[in-house]
Amino acid sequence: LFSLFKEDIQILVFVALIGVVVGILEMTTAVFSQKLLDDVLPKDEFNILIVSVCLLAVLLLFRVLIVSFKSWLVARQSKAFNLRIMDNFFEKILSLKLDFFETRKVGDIVARLNDIRRVQKVVSITIAGNVLIDGFVIVASLVMLCIYAWQLALILLFFIPIILLYIWKKNDKIIVSQQEVMSGYSSTESFFHQVFSGIRSIKVGGLSHQIVRKNRSIYEYFQNK
């Protein structure tokens, strides 16, 4: 996996830095509001107000441009990453022995191929985006809270270990639930392949109603999971 990811590391780091810049720019609105209410409006400094609004508009426009560039960069890199991991994964599957294919349903194999999108989402969006950006926002928010209201910062720090402990306790259950979702999805894929591969027999035998009921049962199981 590292050989597949190493080409993306520099791009992901660059995207993460862009995310940090976006996080900083998102805080400009809060700082502007505070300065506006505490300093500018009470003193009736209209000229400073105009300059401040213009500066905020420029910063927000800059933020839009950066976010757009980040989205384009992630999309381009995701395409290249998906092609590499699909080639690698598909080659590995075809190199397996015949017993592997004879003991598994077609839908199960197809479902695993479709899981590539989940890997790509975790790498390009979750890691490069949400985790790093949210981590920065948490640190920056704690610093700002310590400056403006240290009591609130202490309350927040008190709840962080509780939240982390709760997540750790639920982690195994989440993993099992995700495995059940993937199993349910592979069952639907297998059923679809079986139905459309044998559509002639279904039509000739007048089995459409039975197939519809069975499909509802299988798909409802998947949705419940």
N, C-alpha and C positions, 0 to 999 in steps of 0.2 A: 504493500500500500504506500509506503514512503516513496518508492520510485515513481508512483503515480502523482503523489502530492507535491514533490519537491519543486516541480515546475511552477506550481501555483503559490508557493510560499511568499515570494516577493510581491506578487500581485495582492495577496491577502493582507500582507503587512501594510501595503500602500492604501488599500481600501480601509483598513482599520484606522490608519492615520487620518484619512478623509473623514471617517466617522467621528473621530475625536474632535476634529474641527467643526463638524456639524453640531456635535453636542455643545461645544463652547458657544456657537452662534445661537443655539436655541435658548441659552441662558441670557442672551442680550435683552430679550423682551422683558424678563423679570427685573433685571437691573435697571432698564430704562423706566419701567413703571415705578420702581422705588424712587429713583432720582426725580422723576416727574412730579410725584406726589409730595415728596419731602423738600425738594429744593427749588424746582423751576416754578411751579404754580403758586406757591405761597409768596414768592418774590415778584410775581408778574413780569418775569423776564421773557418777553415775547420773542425777541430775537434768538435767544438761546433755545427756546422751544422749537422754533422753525429749524434751526441748525440740527437739533437733536433728532427731530422727526425725519429730516432728510438723511442723516447718518444712519438711523435705524432702517430706513427704506433701502439704502445701499447695502447694508449688512444682510437684510432679508433677501434681497435680489441675489447677492453673492451666495447665500445659502442655497437658494433654488438652483443656481448654476452648478454648485458643488454636488448637490444631491443628484441632479440629472447626470452629471459626469460619472458619479459613483455607480448609478444604476446601469449606465451603458457599459462601464468597465466590468461590472459583475456579470452582466448578460453575456458579454463577449468571452470572458474567461470561463463561464459556466458551459458554454458551447464547446470550447476546446477540451475542458475537463471531462465532459460527458462523452465526447468522442473517444478519448483515451481510455477511460475506465470501461466503456462498452466494448471496445476492441479487446482489451485485456480480459475482461470477464467472459466474453463470448468465446475467445480462444481457449480459455481454461475449461469451459464447459464442454466444448467439442473434443477436447483431449481426454475427457473421462472415458472410462470403459463402458461398454454397451449395457452392462448390468445396471448402471446408474439410471439410464433412460428407461429401462424395462421395469424398474421398481418404483418409478415416480410418474405422476400424472403430468400431462403436457401443461395444464394450467398452473401447476405448482412451479414448473420451471419458468414459464412466462412471467408469473408473479414475481419471482426472484429477479428476473431481468428488469422488471419495472421498478424494483426497489432501488435501482441506480439513482433515480430521481430523488429519493429520500437521502441518499448519501450526499449527492450534490447540494441539496438544500441545507443539510447540516454544515457542510464545509464552507460554502460560499455565503450563506445568509446568516445562519446562527452564529458560527464562530467568528467570521470576519465582520459581521454586523452587530447583532443584538448583544452577544456576550461581552465583547470588548467595549462597545459604546455604553451599554447599561452599566458595566463596571466603572467606567469613567464617570458617568452621571452620578452613581452612588457615592463615589469618593468626593466629587466636587460638591454634591449636595450636603454631605456631612461637614465639609469644610465651611460652606456657607452658613449652615445651621449653627456651627460652633461660634461663628462670628456674630450672627444676628440673634440667636436664641439657643444658648448652650443647653438649656433644660430640654428642649425638643430633641436636640442631638442625642442626649443621654437616653431619652425614651426610645428613639429609633435604634440606637445601639443595643438596647435591652431586647428588642424584638427580633433582631437579625439572627442570633443563635437559635431562638425558638423556631423561626421559619426554616432555617437550615436543618435543624433536627427533624422537623416534620417531613421535609422533603426526603431526608435520608431514610426515615422509617417507611415511607411509601415507595421507595425506589424499586424494590423487588416486585411489588404488586404492579407497578407501572410497566416494568419489563415483561412480566407475564401477560399483562393485558395487551401490550403491543404485539407479542408473539401470537396471541389468539386472534387479533385483528388480521395479521398477515396470513394466518392459516385460513381464516374465513374468506379472505380475498382470493387466495389460491383456489379454494373450493368453487367459488363463482367462476373463476377463469376456466377451470377444468370442465365445469358443467356447460359453459358456453361453447367450448371447443367440441364437446361430445354432441351437443344438440345440433350445431351447424355442420358437423362432419357427417351426421346421420340424418340430415333433414329429409332425405327421400323416404327413408323407412318411417319417419314420424308422420309424414304427409300421407303415405300409402296406408299406414295402419290407423289413421285417425286418432293420433295420440296427442294432439296439440293441447287439449284441455288438461290432460294429466301432466304434461311438461310444464305448462304455465303454473300449475299448483306447486309442482316440485321446485320450480325456479323461485317462486315466492317464498317457499320455506327456506331454501338455501340462502337467498339474498337477505331475508329477514334475520337469519342467524348472524350473517356478516354485519348487518347494520346494528344489531343488538350489541355485538362485541365492540 
